[in-house]
Amino acid sequence: MVKLGVNVDHVATVREARGISEPDPVTAALLAELGGADGITVHLREDRRHIQERDVRAIKETIKTRLNLELALAPEILTFALKVKPHAATFVPEKREELTTEGGLDVISHRKKLEPVIKEFQDNGIVVSLFIDPDPDQIAMAAEIGAEYIEIHTGRYCDATTPAETNHEFALIDQACITATNFGLKVNAGHGLNYRNVREIASLPDIKELNIGHSIIGHSIFVGIERAVREMKALLP
């Protein structure tokens, strides 16, 4: 069965918009677990626009499942992650001006930085994943430098506006899953997935876990987090 990691960043986004203490992403994480989430994902960004260090610590100490920490190659965040020791760390690209992560990490260009960091994290018992585009060269490099997982960026598939474009992007993801598996990598996927487009991606046999945030948190405004997660889980094979 495909696992579901629920990203609760945007609960913190609403909180930070008012600069107060609510809504609480820790509570959101617990409700997501009640709805059947297999793990909780948060992204500690350099600009701290939503999740804060205290949120990461509190979620790690409170949840019963697994914490996946998304992070960039920023020294202070790397140091923090090694202290908190999440179950998994997913390395992502990050730009201050972007609304959300716009594409996959360029593993080839960042090899010299990534390789020792991956080893250090693994030596500290943290599973390492790299968030990358469905590009065979990036996948090959991810395997070469020792990552255990990749998370395939599904944003272009989700943003496709024509059937031909959708089919093209799906084919790239499908082939990326096969390539990664042949290299011995485990495969997750995420970004832009929602209740309308998730089934086809979830049907790919090599996908282990999907990380989904915005659509679940958006739907939860109307039905509550626990039900929103349960309804997403029901769409997964």
C-alpha positions, 0 to 999 in steps of 0.5 A: 500500500502506498503510504501518505506523508502529510505536510502541515506547513500551511497550518503554520502559514496561517498562524504566521500571517497573524503572528500569534500562536494558532492554529498549531501545526502540532495539533494538525499533525496529531489530527493527521495521524488520527486520519491515517497519515503514515508520517508528517512532513515539515519544511524548515525554510531559511526565511522561516515563513511558516514552520519554526524550530520549535514546531519541528521539535514539538512535532518530533516529540509528539507524533507516533509516526515518522517525521520527514524534515525538508531542508536546504543545504543551509549550514544553520539548518543542517546543524539544527537537523542533526540535533533534532534527528528526524526519521528522514531528511529530504533535501530540496532546492530553495529560493527566497522569492518563490511561493513554493518549491519550484523544481527538483534539486540539481544533484549533479551541480551540488554533488560536492556539498551533498555527498558528505552531508548525506553520509553525516546524516546517515551516520546519525541514523537519519534516512536521506531522500533527495527531491529531484525532477524525473531526470535520469541523470539526476537519479543516477547521481543521487544513487552514486552519492549514496541517497537511499530515497528520491522524491520525484517532483510531480509539479509539472504533471500536476500543472499540465493543461492538456491531455498530451502534456499530462501524458508526457509528464506522467511518462517521465515520472513512470520512467523515473520510477523504473530508473531509480528502482534499477539503481537501488533507490526507493521512490517517493513522490510529491508536489501539487498532488490533490484529490483529482490527480493523485490516483494515477501517480499512486498507481505506479508500482514503485512509489512507496510514499506520497507527500501531500500538503496544500490540498489536504490542508485546503480541504480541511478548512471545510471538513477538518484535518482528520477527515481530509486525510482519511479521504486522501488515504482512500484514494491510494492503492 
